[in-house]
Amino acid sequence: MTKDVIALTQQMPDPASLLVGLLAGGPDRLVGAQGDGAVVQLCDAEGRPFVSVESPMLVQVGGEAERLLGVTAPAVPYWWTEARATTGVAEAERLAGTFAARLVTLLGGSAYPAEAARSLEVVQGDGAGLVPAPAAAQPAVDVLTDKVAVVIQDRPVVAMTAWLSDAFRAAAEGGLGLQIVTPPSTTLSPAVRNALPGWPCRWVVQDERDGYYDGLSGAVLRWQDGLFAPVEAAGSTPDDRRAAVATTYQEVTATDERQLALTVRTVHPADERLVLGGALETVWRELTGEPPAGWGTAEPANLPWSPRRLTDVAFARAPEPTWAVVVGGPSRPALATLRIRRTKAGVEEDITLNFGYGSDDEPPLDALPRTAEALATRHHLQSMLIQLRKARRDLAVPPRFEGPGVPLAFVLGAEEVRQMPDDRARRTPLSVPPVQLGPRTRPALYYPLPGDPSDLSGWQDFQRLMRHLKGE
């Protein structure tokens, strides 16, 4: 199991302050490095790491510590330094806490969790010398089998941190699933939920009554044959295998909070003058009146929003894809994940974007056609699906049932409309005709759908529309 202790400091942790923190284990503690020095590790006498310290990150976006940790951070900009302790070694958590406490004492700021970072005293333990840690020994993975890698997280929000992103990548490259185990009080960032690709990847929630269950589906789980797998419900038959559903997952409190969700794909001609992120910023401005606050290639989002800098990062990584998270300001909860990749068709942007609304404010539904037209005429829109769902305003994903979204509209880009044979795009089986967007000679089409959060029949209309457009 790993325990994260995070120092949020007003000043940059320079080598001297990091050394003071690392000496929390005494002068004889073994030290190693990973990731070309990006991760420093304190190891036991056999070179096995039990505390890993990430490179400090300069956070220039307000609200990220509040969103991910539930604490008030120093004024931006501030430095975010994570120490991960494995509880396989008795003194590891105390050592990580002392490391963070020393940084905060030297540099000003605060630590999370506060109770773990109260002592400045040296944590006694065995060890001597300076050694490199084995490449596979970084304590990001708690259990490794031939089927899955399991990580155990105990923090308010499981975020797509740099190390969790690396764990996803390493598991995928090894042909393994990634299973994240948390206590019942933890939520997921939408960025992590969107990254879970499905079986055998899971969010595994510890539960007093049922042991473990899947935080997204509610299926009761047991450790079986090297992974967490569903338990069949009583009365299941070979022809009707159903998973038992955890009681806790079904205990839902009614809420008037909602989320507006957009899934957007754009395809740009490959051009050295291309600037990415324009479609995302357009949606943000149309629906909130302001641009995104910040972005990053991991959480916390640490950089002020800049399409030019995003483009530079994507082009530097090409032909490998670029993944980014984009966040809004505290006044309007909003989060997007953006995947950029170079394909034969051009440069594709896949955007998943959520806005949160409370009981006292209404989603700007009247702005949706205008937003779609701006994307279609200025940003090479290929398609967009718009949904409304009853879910938390803060966008955090709880280990409880949340109803599915219902489709408000589907938008087909101008080039896709042009390629449809026999006027198929305009003549659909829906009762409401599509709305033309942009020039009459080359329009995109906006297909309104019922969009009542209490009525899932809108998905039937959406499926009918999809079958029609595909010519089925």
VOTOR-775380 format. One record per residue (C-alpha): residue in three letters; x, y, z. Coordinates in nm, 2 decimals. Layout:
BEGIN
NODE type x y z
NODE Ala X Y Z .
...
END
This chain:
BEGIN
NODE type x y z
NODE Met 0.00 0.00 0.00 .
NODE Thr 0.12 0.36 -0.07 .
NODE Lys 0.06 0.67 0.14 .
NODE Asp 0.10 1.01 -0.02 .
NODE Val 0.23 1.31 0.17 .
NODE Ile 0.24 1.64 -0.03 .
NODE Ala 0.43 1.96 0.05 .
NODE Leu 0.28 2.28 -0.09 .
NODE Thr 0.56 2.54 -0.05 .
NODE Gln 0.59 2.91 -0.13 .
NODE Gln 0.95 2.87 -0.24 .
NODE Met 1.11 2.63 -0.48 .
NODE Pro 1.26 2.32 -0.31 .
NODE Asp 1.62 2.36 -0.41 .
NODE Pro 1.88 2.08 -0.37 .
NODE Ala 1.98 2.20 -0.02 .
NODE Ser 1.62 2.19 0.11 .
NODE Leu 1.56 1.86 -0.06 .
NODE Leu 1.87 1.72 0.11 .
NODE Val 1.75 1.84 0.45 .
NODE Gly 1.42 1.66 0.39 .
NODE Leu 1.59 1.34 0.27 .
NODE Leu 1.81 1.33 0.58 .
NODE Ala 1.49 1.28 0.77 .
NODE Gly 1.60 0.91 0.75 .
NODE Gly 1.94 0.98 0.89 .
NODE Pro 2.28 1.00 0.72 .
NODE Asp 2.29 0.62 0.66 .
NODE Arg 1.97 0.59 0.47 .
NODE Leu 2.01 0.45 0.12 .
NODE Val 1.93 0.68 -0.17 .
NODE Gly 1.85 0.60 -0.53 .
NODE Ala 1.71 0.76 -0.84 .
NODE Gln 1.45 0.69 -1.11 .
NODE Gly 1.33 0.85 -1.43 .
NODE Asp 1.67 1.02 -1.52 .
NODE Gly 1.67 1.17 -1.17 .
NODE Ala 1.30 1.29 -1.18 .
NODE Val 1.23 1.06 -0.88 .
NODE Val 1.45 1.03 -0.57 .
NODE Gln 1.40 0.72 -0.36 .
NODE Leu 1.49 0.63 0.00 .
NODE Cys 1.56 0.26 0.02 .
NODE Asp 1.61 -0.01 0.28 .
NODE Ala 1.93 -0.21 0.33 .
NODE Glu 1.86 -0.43 0.03 .
NODE Gly 1.80 -0.13 -0.21 .
NODE Arg 1.42 -0.17 -0.21 .
NODE Pro 1.25 0.18 -0.22 .
NODE Phe 0.99 0.26 0.04 .
NODE Val 0.97 0.64 -0.01 .
NODE Ser 0.98 0.81 -0.36 .
NODE Val 1.00 1.18 -0.40 .
NODE Glu 0.88 1.33 -0.72 .
NODE Ser 1.04 1.64 -0.88 .
NODE Pro 0.88 1.96 -0.75 .
NODE Met 0.61 2.10 -0.98 .
NODE Leu 0.54 2.47 -1.01 .
NODE Val 0.16 2.52 -0.99 .
NODE Gln 0.04 2.84 -1.15 .
NODE Val -0.33 2.76 -1.16 .
NODE Gly -0.55 2.85 -0.86 .
NODE Gly -0.79 2.60 -0.71 .
NODE Glu -0.61 2.28 -0.78 .
NODE Ala -0.51 2.20 -0.42 .
NODE Glu -0.87 2.26 -0.31 .
NODE Arg -1.01 2.04 -0.59 .
NODE Leu -0.77 1.75 -0.54 .
NODE Leu -0.68 1.76 -0.17 .
NODE Gly -0.95 1.97 -0.01 .
NODE Val -0.70 2.21 0.15 .
NODE Thr -0.61 2.57 0.10 .
NODE Ala -0.28 2.61 -0.08 .
NODE Pro -0.04 2.90 -0.07 .
NODE Ala -0.11 3.18 -0.32 .
NODE Val -0.02 3.09 -0.68 .
NODE Pro 0.24 3.02 -0.79 .
NODE Tyr 0.35 2.76 -0.54 .
NODE Trp 0.55 2.43 -0.55 .
NODE Trp 0.39 2.09 -0.52 .
NODE Thr 0.62 1.81 -0.41 .
NODE Glu 0.49 1.46 -0.36 .
NODE Ala 0.64 1.19 -0.14 .
NODE Arg 0.50 0.84 -0.17 .
NODE Ala 0.55 0.59 0.11 .
NODE Thr 0.49 0.22 0.09 .
NODE Thr 0.34 0.08 0.41 .
NODE Gly 0.54 -0.24 0.35 .
NODE Val 0.81 -0.07 0.56 .
NODE Ala 0.70 0.03 0.91 .
NODE Glu 0.87 0.37 0.93 .
NODE Ala 0.80 0.47 0.56 .
NODE Glu 0.49 0.69 0.62 .
NODE Arg 0.66 0.87 0.91 .
NODE Leu 0.96 0.93 0.70 .
NODE Ala 0.75 1.07 0.41 .
NODE Gly 0.57 1.30 0.67 .
NODE Thr 0.90 1.42 0.82 .
NODE Phe 1.04 1.49 0.47 .
NODE Ala 0.73 1.71 0.39 .
NODE Ala 0.74 1.88 0.74 .
NODE Arg 1.10 1.98 0.69 .
NODE Leu 1.03 2.13 0.34 .
NODE Val 0.74 2.33 0.48 .
NODE Thr 0.94 2.45 0.77 .
NODE Leu 1.22 2.57 0.55 .
NODE Leu 1.02 2.71 0.26 .
NODE Gly 0.68 2.81 0.40 .
NODE Gly 0.35 2.67 0.31 .
NODE Ser 0.15 2.37 0.42 .
NODE Ala 0.14 1.99 0.39 .
NODE Tyr -0.12 1.73 0.32 .
NODE Pro -0.23 1.54 0.52 .
NODE Ala -0.14 1.78 0.80 .
NODE Glu -0.14 1.51 1.07 .
NODE Ala 0.13 1.31 0.88 .
NODE Ala 0.37 1.60 0.86 .
NODE Arg 0.41 1.72 1.22 .
NODE Ser 0.75 1.58 1.32 .
NODE Leu 1.09 1.71 1.22 .
NODE Glu 1.28 1.43 1.40 .
NODE Val 1.50 1.18 1.23 .
NODE Val 1.31 0.85 1.16 .
NODE Gln 1.53 0.57 1.28 .
NODE Gly 1.60 0.27 1.05 .
NODE Asp 1.87 0.05 0.90 .
NODE Gly 2.07 0.11 0.59 .
NODE Ala 2.40 0.25 0.47 .
NODE Gly 2.56 0.37 0.14 .
NODE Leu 2.43 0.51 -0.19 .
NODE Val 2.26 0.27 -0.43 .
NODE Pro 2.05 0.27 -0.74 .
NODE Ala 1.70 0.12 -0.71 .
NODE Pro 1.59 -0.16 -0.94 .
NODE Ala 1.39 -0.03 -1.23 .
NODE Ala 1.08 -0.22 -1.13 .
NODE Ala 1.10 -0.13 -0.77 .
NODE Gln 0.93 0.21 -0.77 .
NODE Pro 0.64 0.19 -0.52 .
NODE Ala 0.38 0.29 -0.77 .
NODE Val 0.24 -0.06 -0.79 .
NODE Asp 0.14 -0.25 -0.48 .
NODE Val 0.05 -0.59 -0.63 .
NODE Leu 0.17 -0.73 -0.96 .
NODE Thr 0.03 -1.04 -1.12 .
NODE Asp 0.03 -1.18 -1.47 .
NODE Lys -0.31 -1.02 -1.53 .
NODE Val -0.31 -0.68 -1.35 .
NODE Ala -0.11 -0.42 -1.16 .
NODE Val -0.28 -0.30 -0.84 .
NODE Val -0.23 0.04 -0.69 .
NODE Ile -0.38 0.13 -0.35 .
NODE Gln -0.45 0.50 -0.30 .
NODE Asp -0.56 0.68 0.02 .
NODE Arg -0.63 1.04 -0.07 .
NODE Pro -0.95 1.25 -0.12 .
NODE Val -0.94 1.24 -0.49 .
NODE Val -0.75 0.99 -0.71 .
NODE Ala -0.61 1.22 -0.98 .
NODE Met -0.42 1.15 -1.30 .
NODE Thr -0.09 1.24 -1.15 .
NODE Ala 0.23 1.19 -1.34 .
NODE Trp 0.31 0.86 -1.16 .
NODE Leu -0.04 0.72 -1.21 .
NODE Ser -0.02 0.81 -1.58 .
NODE Asp 0.31 0.62 -1.59 .
NODE Ala 0.14 0.32 -1.41 .
NODE Phe -0.14 0.32 -1.67 .
NODE Arg 0.12 0.33 -1.95 .
NODE Ala 0.35 0.06 -1.81 .
NODE Ala 0.05 -0.17 -1.74 .
NODE Ala -0.08 -0.13 -2.10 .
NODE Glu 0.27 -0.19 -2.25 .
NODE Gly 0.29 -0.51 -2.04 .
NODE Gly -0.05 -0.63 -2.15 .
NODE Leu -0.19 -0.58 -1.80 .
NODE Gly -0.49 -0.42 -1.65 .
NODE Leu -0.46 -0.15 -1.38 .
NODE Gln -0.68 -0.18 -1.08 .
NODE Ile -0.70 0.11 -0.83 .
NODE Val -0.80 0.03 -0.47 .
NODE Thr -0.93 0.31 -0.25 .
NODE Pro -1.13 0.36 0.08 .
NODE Pro -1.50 0.44 0.04 .
NODE Ser -1.44 0.81 0.12 .
NODE Thr -1.23 0.86 -0.20 .
NODE Thr -1.36 1.00 -0.53 .
NODE Leu -1.21 0.99 -0.88 .
NODE Ser -1.11 1.28 -1.09 .
NODE Pro -1.30 1.27 -1.42 .
NODE Ala -0.96 1.25 -1.59 .
NODE Val -0.90 0.91 -1.42 .
NODE Arg -1.25 0.78 -1.49 .
NODE Asn -1.21 0.87 -1.86 .
NODE Ala -0.88 0.69 -1.87 .
NODE Leu -1.01 0.36 -1.73 .
NODE Pro -1.04 0.15 -2.05 .
NODE Gly -1.26 -0.12 -1.92 .
NODE Trp -1.20 -0.48 -1.81 .
NODE Pro -0.98 -0.58 -1.64 .
NODE Cys -0.91 -0.22 -1.53 .
NODE Arg -1.13 -0.13 -1.23 .
NODE Trp -1.18 0.11 -0.95 .
NODE Val -1.20 -0.12 -0.65 .
NODE Val -1.36 0.03 -0.34 .
NODE Gln -1.32 -0.12 0.01 .
NODE Asp -1.65 -0.18 0.18 .
NODE Glu -1.74 -0.29 0.53 .
NODE Arg -2.05 -0.49 0.42 .
NODE Asp -1.95 -0.65 0.09 .
NODE Gly -1.57 -0.64 0.11 .
NODE Tyr -1.49 -0.48 -0.22 .
NODE Tyr -1.70 -0.35 -0.51 .
NODE Asp -1.65 -0.17 -0.84 .
NODE Gly -1.69 0.21 -0.78 .
NODE Leu -1.83 0.27 -1.13 .
NODE Ser -2.06 -0.03 -1.18 .
NODE Gly -2.13 -0.14 -0.82 .
NODE Ala -2.04 -0.50 -0.89 .
NODE Val -1.93 -0.69 -0.58 .
NODE Leu -1.57 -0.80 -0.62 .
NODE Arg -1.34 -1.07 -0.48 .
NODE Trp -0.97 -1.14 -0.54 .
NODE Gln -0.98 -1.44 -0.78 .
NODE Asp -0.70 -1.59 -0.99 .
NODE Gly -0.47 -1.29 -0.97 .
NODE Leu -0.72 -1.00 -1.01 .
NODE Phe -1.04 -0.84 -0.86 .
NODE Ala -1.33 -1.00 -1.04 .
NODE Pro -1.71 -0.98 -1.00 .
NODE Val -1.91 -1.21 -0.77 .
NODE Glu -2.21 -1.37 -0.93 .
NODE Ala -2.55 -1.27 -0.79 .
NODE Ala -2.76 -1.53 -0.62 .
NODE Gly -2.99 -1.69 -0.87 .
NODE Ser -2.76 -1.64 -1.17 .
NODE Thr -2.77 -1.91 -1.43 .
NODE Pro -2.52 -2.01 -1.70 .
NODE Asp -2.74 -1.83 -1.95 .
NODE Asp -2.79 -1.53 -1.73 .
NODE Arg -2.47 -1.44 -1.54 .
NODE Arg -2.53 -1.13 -1.33 .
NODE Ala -2.29 -0.97 -1.09 .
NODE Ala -2.40 -0.90 -0.73 .
NODE Val -2.44 -0.53 -0.67 .
NODE Ala -2.30 -0.37 -0.35 .
NODE Thr -2.56 -0.23 -0.11 .
NODE Thr -2.34 0.08 -0.04 .
NODE Tyr -2.33 0.16 -0.42 .
NODE Gln -2.71 0.18 -0.43 .
NODE Glu -2.75 0.42 -0.14 .
NODE Val -2.80 0.74 -0.34 .
NODE Thr -2.92 1.08 -0.21 .
NODE Ala -3.13 1.28 -0.45 .
NODE Thr -2.97 1.60 -0.58 .
NODE Asp -3.06 1.88 -0.81 .
NODE Glu -2.70 1.92 -0.92 .
NODE Arg -2.63 1.85 -1.29 .
NODE Gln -2.34 1.82 -1.54 .
NODE Leu -2.33 1.93 -1.90 .
NODE Ala -2.10 1.69 -2.09 .
NODE Leu -1.97 1.74 -2.44 .
NODE Thr -1.77 1.49 -2.65 .
NODE Val -1.60 1.67 -2.94 .
NODE Arg -1.38 1.55 -3.23 .
NODE Thr -1.20 1.78 -3.47 .
NODE Val -0.98 1.69 -3.76 .
NODE His -0.74 1.96 -3.88 .
NODE Pro -0.54 1.96 -4.20 .
NODE Ala -0.17 1.91 -4.10 .
NODE Asp -0.01 2.25 -4.13 .
NODE Glu 0.29 2.40 -3.96 .
NODE Arg 0.08 2.71 -3.88 .
NODE Leu -0.19 2.51 -3.70 .
NODE Val -0.26 2.61 -3.34 .
NODE Leu -0.43 2.35 -3.13 .
NODE Gly -0.68 2.40 -2.84 .
NODE Gly -0.90 2.65 -3.03 .
NODE Ala -1.20 2.43 -3.03 .
NODE Leu -1.18 2.36 -2.66 .
NODE Glu -1.14 2.73 -2.58 .
NODE Thr -1.43 2.82 -2.80 .
NODE Val -1.66 2.59 -2.62 .
NODE Trp -1.54 2.72 -2.28 .
NODE Arg -1.59 3.09 -2.38 .
NODE Glu -1.93 3.02 -2.53 .
NODE Leu -2.06 2.84 -2.23 .
NODE Thr -1.89 3.03 -1.94 .
NODE Gly -1.79 3.36 -2.09 .
NODE Glu -1.42 3.31 -2.01 .
NODE Pro -1.13 3.09 -2.13 .
NODE Pro -1.00 2.79 -1.94 .
NODE Ala -0.79 2.87 -1.64 .
NODE Gly -0.51 2.61 -1.68 .
NODE Trp -0.38 2.29 -1.83 .
NODE Gly -0.11 2.03 -1.79 .
NODE Thr -0.01 1.68 -1.90 .
NODE Ala -0.10 1.55 -1.56 .
NODE Glu -0.29 1.65 -1.25 .
NODE Pro -0.27 1.90 -1.09 .
NODE Ala -0.30 2.12 -1.39 .
NODE Asn -0.01 2.35 -1.34 .
NODE Leu 0.02 2.58 -1.64 .
NODE Pro -0.18 2.89 -1.73 .
NODE Trp -0.40 2.82 -2.04 .
NODE Ser -0.20 2.87 -2.36 .
NODE Pro -0.30 2.72 -2.69 .
NODE Arg 0.04 2.81 -2.83 .
NODE Arg 0.23 2.62 -2.56 .
NODE Leu -0.01 2.32 -2.59 .
NODE Thr 0.06 2.31 -2.96 .
NODE Asp 0.44 2.33 -2.90 .
NODE Val 0.42 2.03 -2.66 .
NODE Ala 0.21 1.83 -2.90 .
NODE Phe 0.43 1.89 -3.20 .
NODE Ala 0.74 1.81 -2.99 .
NODE Arg 0.59 1.47 -2.89 .
NODE Ala 0.46 1.38 -3.24 .
NODE Pro 0.42 1.12 -3.38 .
NODE Glu 0.34 1.00 -3.03 .
NODE Pro 0.00 1.13 -2.90 .
NODE Thr -0.04 1.40 -2.64 .
NODE Trp -0.28 1.38 -2.35 .
NODE Ala -0.37 1.69 -2.15 .
NODE Val -0.61 1.79 -1.87 .
NODE Val -0.77 2.14 -1.88 .
NODE Val -0.95 2.30 -1.58 .
NODE Gly -1.16 2.61 -1.52 .
NODE Gly -1.17 2.86 -1.24 .
NODE Pro -1.33 2.80 -0.89 .
NODE Ser -1.65 2.99 -0.99 .
NODE Arg -1.76 2.73 -1.25 .
NODE Pro -1.64 2.37 -1.20 .
NODE Ala -1.52 2.25 -1.54 .
NODE Leu -1.27 1.99 -1.65 .
NODE Ala -1.17 1.86 -1.99 .
NODE Thr -0.94 1.59 -2.12 .
NODE Leu -0.78 1.64 -2.45 .
NODE Arg -0.60 1.38 -2.67 .
NODE Ile -0.41 1.50 -2.97 .
NODE Arg -0.27 1.26 -3.23 .
NODE Arg -0.14 1.27 -3.59 .
NODE Thr -0.33 1.04 -3.83 .
NODE Lys -0.36 1.00 -4.20 .
NODE Ala -0.66 1.23 -4.19 .
NODE Gly -0.47 1.51 -4.03 .
NODE Val -0.43 1.62 -3.67 .
NODE Glu -0.72 1.49 -3.45 .
NODE Glu -0.83 1.64 -3.12 .
NODE Asp -1.06 1.42 -2.90 .
NODE Ile -1.22 1.63 -2.63 .
NODE Thr -1.43 1.52 -2.33 .
NODE Leu -1.56 1.82 -2.14 .
NODE Asn -1.78 1.85 -1.83 .
NODE Phe -1.93 2.16 -1.66 .
NODE Gly -2.10 2.14 -1.32 .
NODE Tyr -2.41 2.32 -1.21 .
NODE Gly -2.59 2.35 -0.88 .
NODE Ser -2.95 2.37 -0.79 .
NODE Asp -2.95 2.75 -0.82 .
NODE Asp -2.80 2.78 -1.17 .
NODE Glu -2.91 2.66 -1.51 .
NODE Pro -2.69 2.50 -1.78 .
NODE Pro -2.68 2.74 -2.08 .
NODE Leu -2.87 2.51 -2.32 .
NODE Asp -2.97 2.80 -2.55 .
NODE Ala -2.60 2.86 -2.62 .
NODE Leu -2.54 2.51 -2.76 .
NODE Pro -2.64 2.56 -3.12 .
NODE Arg -2.43 2.88 -3.14 .
NODE Thr -2.14 2.68 -2.99 .
NODE Ala -2.18 2.40 -3.24 .
NODE Glu -2.18 2.65 -3.53 .
NODE Ala -1.86 2.81 -3.41 .
NODE Leu -1.69 2.47 -3.40 .
NODE Ala -1.83 2.37 -3.74 .
NODE Thr -1.73 2.69 -3.92 .
NODE Arg -1.39 2.77 -3.75 .
NODE His -1.24 2.45 -3.60 .
NODE His -1.30 2.16 -3.85 .
NODE Leu -1.56 1.99 -3.63 .
NODE Gln -1.62 1.62 -3.72 .
NODE Ser -1.88 1.54 -3.46 .
NODE Met -2.01 1.64 -3.12 .
NODE Leu -2.24 1.47 -2.87 .
NODE Ile -2.40 1.68 -2.60 .
NODE Gln -2.54 1.52 -2.28 .
NODE Leu -2.71 1.63 -1.96 .
NODE Arg -2.69 1.42 -1.65 .
NODE Lys -2.78 1.43 -1.28 .
NODE Ala -2.44 1.44 -1.11 .
NODE Arg -2.22 1.63 -0.87 .
NODE Arg -2.15 2.00 -0.94 .
NODE Asp -1.79 1.96 -0.83 .
NODE Leu -1.74 1.69 -1.10 .
NODE Ala -1.58 1.44 -0.86 .
NODE Val -1.68 1.08 -0.93 .
NODE Pro -1.82 0.91 -0.62 .
NODE Pro -1.84 0.54 -0.55 .
NODE Arg -2.21 0.55 -0.58 .
NODE Phe -2.47 0.51 -0.85 .
NODE Glu -2.50 0.82 -1.07 .
NODE Gly -2.76 0.81 -1.35 .
NODE Pro -2.64 0.81 -1.71 .
NODE Gly -2.65 1.12 -1.92 .
NODE Val -2.92 1.18 -2.17 .
NODE Pro -2.84 1.31 -2.52 .
NODE Leu -2.94 1.67 -2.59 .
NODE Ala -2.80 1.69 -2.94 .
NODE Phe -2.57 1.54 -3.19 .
NODE Val -2.37 1.75 -3.44 .
NODE Leu -2.22 1.63 -3.77 .
NODE Gly -1.95 1.83 -3.93 .
NODE Ala -1.98 1.99 -4.27 .
NODE Glu -1.73 1.75 -4.44 .
NODE Glu -1.91 1.45 -4.30 .
NODE Val -2.25 1.59 -4.42 .
NODE Arg -2.10 1.64 -4.77 .
NODE Gln -1.98 1.28 -4.79 .
NODE Met -2.32 1.13 -4.70 .
NODE Pro -2.49 0.99 -5.01 .
NODE Asp -2.85 1.05 -5.11 .
NODE Asp -2.92 1.34 -4.88 .
NODE Arg -2.91 1.09 -4.60 .
NODE Ala -2.78 1.34 -4.34 .
NODE Arg -3.08 1.57 -4.38 .
NODE Arg -3.36 1.31 -4.41 .
NODE Thr -3.36 1.12 -4.08 .
NODE Pro -3.62 0.90 -3.90 .
NODE Leu -3.64 1.16 -3.62 .
NODE Ser -3.95 1.37 -3.57 .
NODE Val -3.75 1.69 -3.55 .
NODE Pro -3.55 1.79 -3.86 .
NODE Pro -3.18 1.88 -3.82 .
NODE Val -3.08 2.25 -3.80 .
NODE Gln -2.83 2.37 -4.06 .
NODE Leu -2.52 2.54 -3.92 .
NODE Gly -2.29 2.76 -4.13 .
NODE Pro -2.30 2.83 -4.50 .
NODE Arg -2.60 2.69 -4.69 .
NODE Thr -2.37 2.56 -4.96 .
NODE Arg -2.17 2.35 -4.71 .
NODE Pro -2.36 2.32 -4.38 .
NODE Ala -2.30 2.12 -4.07 .
NODE Leu -2.61 1.97 -3.91 .
NODE Tyr -2.74 1.99 -3.55 .
NODE Tyr -2.98 1.71 -3.45 .
NODE Pro -3.19 1.81 -3.14 .
NODE Leu -3.28 1.52 -2.91 .
NODE Pro -3.53 1.51 -2.62 .
NODE Gly -3.27 1.56 -2.34 .
NODE Asp -3.49 1.50 -2.04 .
NODE Pro -3.26 1.37 -1.75 .
NODE Ser -3.55 1.17 -1.61 .
NODE Asp -3.62 1.00 -1.95 .
NODE Leu -3.36 0.77 -2.11 .
NODE Ser -3.57 0.72 -2.43 .
NODE Gly -3.35 0.99 -2.59 .
NODE Trp -3.09 0.71 -2.63 .
NODE Gln -3.33 0.52 -2.85 .
NODE Asp -3.36 0.82 -3.08 .
NODE Phe -2.98 0.86 -3.08 .
NODE Gln -2.93 0.50 -3.18 .
NODE Arg -3.19 0.53 -3.46 .
NODE Leu -3.01 0.83 -3.58 .
NODE Met -2.67 0.66 -3.57 .
NODE Arg -2.80 0.35 -3.76 .
NODE His -2.95 0.58 -4.02 .
NODE Leu -2.64 0.78 -4.07 .
NODE Lys -2.43 0.47 -4.11 .
NODE Gly -2.68 0.33 -4.37 .
NODE Glu -2.78 0.03 -4.16 .
END
